[in-house]
C-alpha cells in the first residue's frame, strides 16, 4: 500500500511539474487536424433585399396556440416576428429548428388566419 501511495505521489508531482512548465512556457497545444465548419444558421424566411423589404410590424406570436415565450424567442432568432412572416415560413425548416412535439403546421395555419385579419 505504501508503494502505491508513493507511486501516486510521484505521478502527481510529475503531472504538476508538466502543468507548471506549460504555464510558464506559454505554449499552446496545436489545434486539431482537419477543417471545422460552423453549423449553418437555419432561416425559415429568406432574406429580402433591404431596399425592397417592407416594414413589418412585430406581432405577439404567443397569441398563437402552442407558441409560448421560449418558442416566440426562437422564432425571433430565425427572423420571424410577425404573423405574415410565420404564414410564409417553410414548414420543413421550422420543423428542423424546433422540438418534434411542436405543431408547426398548426402554427402556420393560425398565422395565416391572423395575417388575413
Backbone as a chain_set.jsonl record, in Angstrom:
{"seq": "XXXXXXXXXXXXXXXXXXXXXXXXXXXXXXXXXXXXXXXXXXXXXXXXXXXXXXXXXXXXXXXXXXXXXXXXXXXXXXXXXXXXXXXXXXXXXXXXXXXXXXXXXXXXXXXXXXXXX", "coords": {"N": [[0.821, -1.187, 0.0], [1.977, 1.173, 0.785], [3.798, 1.483, -1.22], [2.152, 1.91, -3.461], [0.968, 4.348, -2.763], [3.247, 5.978, -2.745], [3.979, 5.806, -5.434], [1.76, 7.047, -6.631], [2.076, 9.585, -5.553], [4.478, 10.404, -6.715], [3.695, 10.327, -9.425], [1.747, 12.328, -9.387], [3.326, 14.515, -8.74], [4.957, 14.686, -10.996], [3.036, 15.195, -12.981], [2.114, 17.667, -12.06], [4.468, 19.169, -12.334], [4.799, 19.141, -15.109], [2.482, 20.504, -15.883], [2.977, 22.998, -14.652], [5.279, 23.793, -16.02], [4.296, 24.091, -18.631], [2.555, 26.211, -18.194], [4.325, 28.266, -17.572], [5.808, 28.31, -19.84], [4.118, 29.136, -21.857], [3.289, 27.798, -23.997], [0.966, 26.615, -26.349], [-1.226, 23.998, -27.063], [-1.299, 22.459, -30.302], [-3.877, 23.072, -32.729], [-6.586, 20.826, -33.507], [-6.37, 18.521, -36.225], [-7.69, 18.914, -39.567], [-10.641, 20.314, -41.157], [-12.851, 22.684, -39.781], [-16.192, 23.474, -39.823], [-18.675, 25.878, -39.39], [-21.912, 25.29, -38.076], [-24.633, 25.82, -40.17], [-26.799, 28.6, -39.765], [-30.158, 28.181, -39.439], [-32.701, 29.518, -41.429], [-35.989, 30.368, -41.632], [-37.371, 32.096, -43.161], [-36.52, 33.556, -46.142], [-33.907, 35.995, -46.659], [-34.809, 39.247, -47.545], [-34.027, 41.745, -49.988], [-32.676, 44.776, -48.691], [-33.576, 47.243, -49.659], [-36.042, 46.727, -50.826], [-37.478, 45.525, -48.884], [-40.423, 45.271, -47.102], [-41.643, 47.172, -44.348], [-42.228, 45.432, -41.508], [-44.438, 45.085, -38.937], [-44.0, 44.041, -35.576], [-45.64, 41.238, -34.247], [-47.538, 39.763, -31.568], [-46.555, 36.765, -31.126], [-47.12, 34.859, -29.271], [-49.8, 34.735, -29.065], [-50.71, 32.806, -30.673], [-51.884, 29.535, -30.468], [-49.975, 27.183, -28.786], [-47.54, 28.412, -29.024], [-45.271, 29.635, -26.893], [-43.451, 31.889, -24.692], [-40.741, 31.029, -24.995], [-40.689, 29.635, -27.464], [-41.497, 31.766, -29.051], [-39.29, 33.416, -28.798], [-37.348, 31.817, -30.025], [-38.399, 31.787, -32.607], [-38.095, 34.497, -33.234], [-35.316, 34.611, -33.3], [-34.941, 33.237, -35.621], [-35.761, 35.072, -37.386], [-38.446, 35.584, -37.575], [-41.048, 37.527, -36.744], [-43.614, 38.322, -37.034], [-47.097, 37.673, -37.836], [-47.497, 37.468, -40.575], [-44.94, 36.811, -41.563], [-44.588, 34.335, -40.31], [-46.675, 32.932, -41.499], [-45.684, 32.723, -44.064], [-43.536, 31.101, -43.786], [-41.313, 28.295, -44.23], [-42.429, 25.105, -43.631], [-40.852, 22.766, -43.258], [-38.294, 23.702, -42.636], [-38.835, 24.998, -40.255], [-39.644, 22.805, -38.7], [-37.226, 21.494, -38.441], [-35.945, 23.218, -36.758], [-37.219, 23.227, -34.332], [-38.526, 21.484, -31.435], [-39.667, 18.112, -31.69], [-42.3, 17.805, -30.901], [-43.536, 20.196, -31.426], [-46.148, 21.741, -33.101], [-45.873, 22.724, -35.978], [-47.166, 23.069, -38.466], [-49.753, 23.698, -37.646], [-49.269, 26.109, -36.336], [-48.563, 27.69, -38.541], [-50.945, 27.657, -39.997], [-52.671, 28.98, -38.208], [-51.346, 31.431, -38.116], [-51.725, 32.303, -40.746], [-54.489, 32.762, -40.73], [-54.628, 34.86, -38.849], [-53.048, 36.756, -40.13], [-54.595, 37.47, -42.276], [-56.512, 38.927, -41.062]], "CA": [[0.0, 0.0, 0.0], [2.882, 2.323, 0.836], [4.398, 1.604, -2.541], [1.137, 2.51, -4.324], [0.865, 5.761, -2.398], [4.454, 6.686, -3.188], [3.891, 5.919, -6.892], [0.762, 8.082, -6.933], [2.669, 10.871, -5.191], [5.452, 10.728, -7.768], [2.946, 10.628, -10.647], [1.135, 13.643, -9.191], [4.384, 15.52, -8.797], [5.362, 14.803, -12.407], [1.946, 15.882, -13.686], [2.155, 19.068, -11.623], [5.635, 19.817, -12.937], [4.496, 19.328, -16.531], [1.481, 21.584, -15.962], [3.637, 24.248, -14.299], [6.189, 24.142, -17.114], [3.481, 24.586, -19.748], [2.027, 27.521, -17.829], [5.424, 29.212, -17.657], [6.297, 28.275, -21.213], [3.185, 29.829, -22.719], [2.995, 27.0, -25.182], [-0.426, 26.231, -26.528], [-1.272, 22.818, -27.923], [-1.706, 22.694, -31.691], [-5.28, 22.741, -32.966], [-6.859, 19.522, -34.115], [-6.248, 18.467, -37.68], [-8.941, 18.871, -40.324], [-11.377, 21.565, -41.283], [-14.042, 22.858, -38.97], [-17.142, 24.385, -40.438], [-19.75, 26.242, -38.487], [-23.231, 24.795, -38.455], [-25.36, 26.953, -40.741], [-27.962, 29.057, -39.017], [-31.352, 27.946, -40.237], [-33.618, 30.637, -41.581], [-37.243, 29.891, -42.191], [-37.824, 33.098, -44.126], [-35.328, 34.05, -46.841], [-33.629, 37.421, -46.52], [-35.239, 40.1, -48.65], [-33.128, 42.888, -50.141], [-33.018, 45.837, -47.744], [-34.279, 48.341, -50.316], [-37.409, 46.362, -51.169], [-38.117, 44.843, -47.761], [-41.442, 46.082, -46.467], [-41.548, 47.286, -42.906], [-43.182, 44.511, -40.907], [-44.606, 45.326, -37.512], [-43.919, 42.827, -34.785], [-46.883, 40.766, -33.646], [-47.371, 38.919, -30.394], [-46.675, 35.393, -31.612], [-47.631, 33.999, -28.206], [-51.256, 34.663, -29.207], [-50.98, 31.567, -31.403], [-51.925, 28.387, -29.569], [-48.805, 26.323, -28.897], [-46.318, 29.215, -29.005], [-45.047, 30.323, -25.634], [-42.355, 32.859, -24.762], [-39.49, 30.44, -25.495], [-40.838, 29.415, -28.896], [-41.524, 33.085, -29.692], [-37.902, 33.884, -28.853], [-36.677, 31.033, -31.065], [-38.879, 32.29, -33.896], [-37.447, 35.793, -33.459], [-33.936, 34.32, -33.695], [-34.995, 32.797, -37.018], [-36.174, 36.213, -38.201], [-39.903, 35.607, -37.68], [-41.596, 38.344, -35.658], [-44.99, 38.716, -37.342], [-47.965, 36.61, -38.341], [-47.265, 37.363, -42.02], [-43.695, 36.071, -41.765], [-44.817, 32.951, -39.908], [-47.538, 32.329, -42.508], [-44.888, 32.481, -45.268], [-42.371, 30.288, -43.436], [-41.219, 26.935, -44.747], [-42.687, 24.188, -42.515], [-39.757, 21.81, -43.05], [-37.214, 24.402, -41.946], [-39.278, 25.214, -38.877], [-39.613, 21.512, -38.011], [-35.833, 21.198, -38.122], [-35.478, 24.16, -35.751], [-37.965, 23.097, -33.091], [-38.735, 20.159, -30.848], [-40.55, 17.289, -32.523], [-43.693, 17.953, -30.48], [-44.068, 21.481, -31.885], [-47.056, 21.563, -34.245], [-45.506, 23.831, -36.855], [-48.21, 23.28, -39.482], [-50.858, 24.368, -36.961], [-48.838, 27.492, -36.139], [-48.618, 28.391, -39.823], [-52.364, 27.837, -40.323], [-53.188, 30.042, -37.336], [-50.73, 32.702, -38.539], [-52.39, 32.724, -41.989], [-55.789, 33.328, -40.349], [-54.406, 36.142, -38.18], [-52.484, 37.711, -41.095], [-55.702, 37.956, -43.097], [-57.254, 39.936, -40.303]], "C": [[0.87, 1.258, 0.0], [3.506, 2.569, -0.532], [3.429, 2.292, -3.515], [0.985, 3.998, -4.04], [2.084, 6.544, -2.861], [4.467, 6.831, -4.708], [2.894, 6.996, -7.305], [1.313, 9.469, -6.613], [3.653, 11.32, -6.265], [4.728, 11.09, -9.061], [2.286, 11.999, -10.547], [2.155, 14.758, -9.284], [4.831, 15.752, -10.235], [4.294, 15.558, -13.196], [1.92, 17.358, -13.319], [3.307, 19.821, -12.247], [5.399, 20.085, -14.419], [3.506, 20.476, -16.704], [2.136, 22.926, -15.702], [4.565, 24.718, -15.419], [5.416, 24.696, -18.3], [2.913, 25.964, -19.452], [3.105, 28.589, -17.974], [5.91, 29.38, -19.088], [5.407, 29.097, -22.139], [2.84, 29.048, -23.962], [1.538, 26.579, -25.181], [-0.451, 25.004, -27.429], [-1.784, 23.17, -29.326], [-3.17, 22.339, -31.869], [-5.425, 21.386, -33.649], [-6.757, 19.619, -35.627], [-7.627, 18.446, -38.335], [-9.625, 20.228, -40.336], [-12.596, 21.562, -40.387], [-14.948, 23.84, -39.693], [-18.259, 24.648, -39.45], [-21.064, 25.669, -38.999], [-24.031, 25.971, -39.007], [-26.568, 27.309, -39.888], [-29.176, 28.915, -39.925], [-32.213, 29.196, -40.272], [-34.862, 30.124, -42.26], [-37.768, 30.845, -43.258], [-36.584, 33.632, -44.823], [-35.17, 35.549, -46.656], [-34.094, 38.162, -47.763], [-34.231, 41.233, -48.788], [-33.613, 44.051, -49.28], [-33.847, 46.947, -48.391], [-35.743, 47.998, -50.58], [-38.154, 45.693, -50.018], [-39.183, 45.742, -47.148], [-41.252, 46.092, -44.958], [-42.64, 46.422, -42.279], [-43.247, 44.797, -39.41], [-44.531, 43.994, -36.774], [-45.284, 42.51, -34.197], [-46.561, 39.941, -32.419], [-47.624, 37.479, -30.813], [-47.178, 34.434, -30.534], [-49.153, 33.922, -28.225], [-51.655, 33.403, -29.977], [-50.887, 30.405, -30.428], [-50.724, 27.487, -29.83], [-47.496, 27.084, -28.895], [-46.272, 29.966, -27.681], [-43.888, 31.294, -25.786], [-41.055, 32.274, -25.334], [-39.563, 30.186, -26.996], [-40.87, 30.75, -29.644], [-40.112, 33.647, -29.821], [-37.121, 33.128, -29.93], [-37.113, 31.487, -32.453], [-38.23, 33.632, -34.228], [-35.994, 35.601, -33.875], [-33.857, 33.832, -35.134], [-35.432, 33.923, -37.954], [-37.677, 36.32, -38.375], [-40.469, 36.345, -36.48], [-43.039, 38.757, -35.918], [-45.776, 37.516, -37.861], [-47.731, 36.391, -39.835], [-46.006, 36.552, -42.308], [-43.865, 34.6, -41.397], [-45.68, 32.228, -40.93], [-46.75, 31.969, -43.768], [-43.703, 31.549, -45.015], [-42.465, 28.887, -44.025], [-41.408, 25.955, -43.587], [-41.536, 23.228, -42.225], [-38.593, 22.458, -42.301], [-37.58, 24.638, -40.492], [-39.238, 23.913, -38.083], [-38.189, 21.169, -37.585], [-35.309, 22.079, -36.986], [-36.128, 23.972, -34.396], [-38.076, 21.654, -32.653], [-39.767, 19.409, -31.679], [-42.021, 17.448, -32.155], [-44.331, 19.268, -30.947], [-44.91, 21.267, -33.14], [-46.922, 22.766, -35.18], [-46.592, 24.113, -37.888], [-49.406, 24.02, -38.882], [-50.512, 25.837, -36.715], [-48.997, 28.289, -37.428], [-50.075, 28.648, -40.215], [-52.974, 28.963, -39.485], [-52.629, 31.406, -37.735], [-51.362, 33.212, -39.824], [-53.746, 33.353, -41.674], [-55.606, 34.707, -39.739], [-53.849, 37.183, -39.148], [-53.572, 38.291, -41.998], [-56.537, 38.99, -42.358], [-58.31, 39.385, -39.509]], "O": [[0.572, 2.251, -0.663], [3.712, 3.711, -0.943], [3.837, 3.15, -4.298], [0.887, 4.809, -4.961], [1.946, 7.675, -3.328], [4.912, 7.855, -5.226], [3.157, 7.769, -8.225], [1.038, 10.426, -7.337], [3.654, 12.483, -6.67], [5.103, 12.056, -9.726], [2.268, 12.75, -11.523], [1.88, 15.821, -9.841], [5.059, 16.891, -10.641], [4.609, 16.451, -13.983], [1.723, 18.209, -14.187], [3.156, 20.975, -12.646], [5.764, 21.147, -14.924], [3.682, 21.324, -17.58], [1.894, 23.889, -16.43], [4.621, 25.909, -15.725], [5.844, 25.676, -18.911], [2.799, 26.797, -20.351], [2.829, 29.693, -18.445], [6.363, 30.453, -19.488], [5.893, 29.691, -23.101], [2.184, 29.558, -24.871], [0.965, 26.235, -24.146], [0.232, 24.975, -28.453], [-2.603, 24.074, -29.492], [-3.662, 21.408, -31.232], [-4.497, 20.883, -34.282], [-7.025, 20.663, -36.222], [-8.607, 18.012, -37.729], [-9.237, 21.154, -39.624], [-13.285, 20.55, -40.256], [-14.51, 24.908, -40.12], [-18.725, 23.741, -38.76], [-21.29, 25.578, -40.206], [-24.097, 27.02, -38.366], [-27.261, 26.438, -39.363], [-29.215, 29.457, -41.03], [-32.42, 29.849, -39.249], [-34.799, 29.519, -43.33], [-38.518, 30.444, -44.148], [-35.674, 34.12, -44.153], [-36.149, 36.282, -46.515], [-33.807, 37.755, -48.889], [-33.635, 41.642, -47.792], [-34.816, 44.282, -49.157], [-34.721, 47.526, -47.745], [-36.597, 48.885, -50.561], [-39.323, 45.333, -50.157], [-38.882, 46.857, -46.722], [-40.758, 45.128, -44.375], [-43.829, 46.655, -42.496], [-42.234, 44.754, -38.711], [-44.949, 42.957, -37.29], [-45.991, 43.394, -33.714], [-45.435, 39.472, -32.255], [-48.768, 37.026, -30.852], [-47.612, 33.325, -30.842], [-49.74, 33.133, -27.486], [-52.812, 32.986, -29.933], [-49.933, 30.302, -29.658], [-50.485, 27.077, -30.966], [-46.434, 26.472, -28.777], [-47.118, 30.813, -27.393], [-43.394, 31.5, -26.895], [-40.347, 32.955, -26.077], [-38.616, 30.483, -27.723], [-40.331, 30.856, -30.746], [-39.775, 34.275, -30.825], [-36.327, 33.723, -30.659], [-36.295, 31.564, -33.37], [-37.858, 33.875, -35.376], [-35.49, 36.347, -34.714], [-32.83, 33.993, -35.794], [-35.467, 33.745, -39.171], [-38.145, 37.069, -39.233], [-40.389, 35.869, -35.348], [-43.63, 39.468, -35.106], [-45.212, 36.498, -38.263], [-47.763, 35.255, -40.307], [-46.005, 35.7, -43.196], [-43.348, 33.721, -42.085], [-45.458, 31.049, -41.208], [-47.103, 31.019, -44.467], [-42.949, 31.244, -45.939], [-43.552, 28.37, -44.281], [-40.618, 25.973, -42.644], [-41.274, 22.911, -41.065], [-37.981, 21.833, -41.435], [-36.742, 24.498, -39.601], [-38.841, 23.913, -36.918], [-37.971, 20.621, -36.505], [-34.334, 21.721, -36.326], [-35.636, 24.505, -33.401], [-37.761, 20.729, -33.401], [-40.64, 20.019, -32.297], [-42.896, 17.249, -32.998], [-45.549, 19.424, -30.864], [-44.445, 20.684, -34.119], [-47.74, 23.686, -35.17], [-46.904, 25.273, -38.156], [-50.002, 24.873, -39.539], [-51.366, 26.71, -36.869], [-49.497, 29.413, -37.418], [-50.405, 29.726, -40.708], [-53.71, 29.801, -40.008], [-53.338, 32.411, -37.699], [-51.525, 34.421, -39.99], [-54.117, 34.361, -42.276], [-56.347, 35.632, -40.072], [-54.141, 38.37, -39.008], [-53.491, 39.441, -42.429], [-57.19, 39.83, -42.976], [-59.014, 40.123, -38.82]]}, "num_chains": 1, "name": "protein.A"}
